[in-house]
Amino acid sequence: MPRRNRVTPFGTLEAVPERGRFLGNRGDLHARDGSIRHDFPANETRWITCRLSHGLLDPIVFDTPGRYTPLFFSDEAVALAAGHRPCAACRRPAFLRFAAAWQRARGQDEAVTPRVTEIDGTLAEARLDGGARRSHRRRLIELPDGVFFTREGAAHRPLLRWRDAARPWSHGGYGPPEAVHGAEEVTVLTPEPTVAVLAAGYRPETAFD
């Protein structure tokens, strides 16, 4: 039976058979019996996205309280929407690109790599409002490629903004592109600081690569 460790663009965890392209870490989410809890440790702000292999987190160990809980994303755009960032160790080149875009988005010198604690603290504040997931409203024309959003009347249907279209997401892949209208206001799932990073030129690894 699949474990409940596949991450959605909403940041929630589901049990599905599909394999992910990236490994994630939010710390230890295990209950005493080894199952995965619904809540997340309040003091764990380092939500990272790692390679599936050859990373510092190898070997992957499942269902072990006291160890990090392996999570999986279908692609990096999902990981970013869920509030994660590239690992500074096993995905160093991606992290440096992310950090440079982080600096550009803030009008800072991109040659100066920001501290991971600064990035993680900012993302932690942007992810959650108390125990609830934080989202924001924007017009589609304002959103860069790689951002997830939902439309009015379809709050549980995540869509990826990609190449002037909206691509409906599922664990099994993306559906056919749907037309977008720039003036349409949508609910954005990707945290605001990450939207700014994408607008500043960071390109996530997606299923379209």
HELIX and SHEET records of a PDB file:
HELIX    1   1 GLU A   76  ALA A   82  1                                   7    
HELIX    2   2 ARG A   92  ALA A  105  1                                  14    
HELIX    3   3 VAL A  116  ARG A  127  1                                  12    
HELIX    4   4 LEU A  140  GLU A  142  5                                   3    
HELIX    5   5 GLU A  192  ALA A  199  1                                   8    
SHEET    1   A 2 ARG A   4  VAL A   7  0                                        
SHEET    2   A 2 LEU A  13  ALA A  15 -1                                        
SHEET    1   B 4 LEU A  71  PHE A  73  0                                        
SHEET    2   B 4 PHE A  22  ASN A  25 -1                                        
SHEET    3   B 4 ILE A  48  CYS A  50 -1                                        
SHEET    4   B 4 ARG A  85  PRO A  86  1                                        
SHEET    1   C 2 LEU A 128  ASP A 129  0                                        
SHEET    2   C 2 ALA A 132  ARG A 133 -1                                        
SHEET    1   D 6 HIS A 136  ARG A 139  0                                        
SHEET    2   D 6 GLU A 185  VAL A 188 -1                                        
SHEET    3   D 6 PHE A 148  ARG A 151 -1                                        
SHEET    4   D 6 ALA A 154  ARG A 161 -1                                        
SHEET    5   D 6 ALA A 166  SER A 170 -1                                        
SHEET    6   D 6 GLY A 173  TYR A 174 -1                                        
END                                                                             
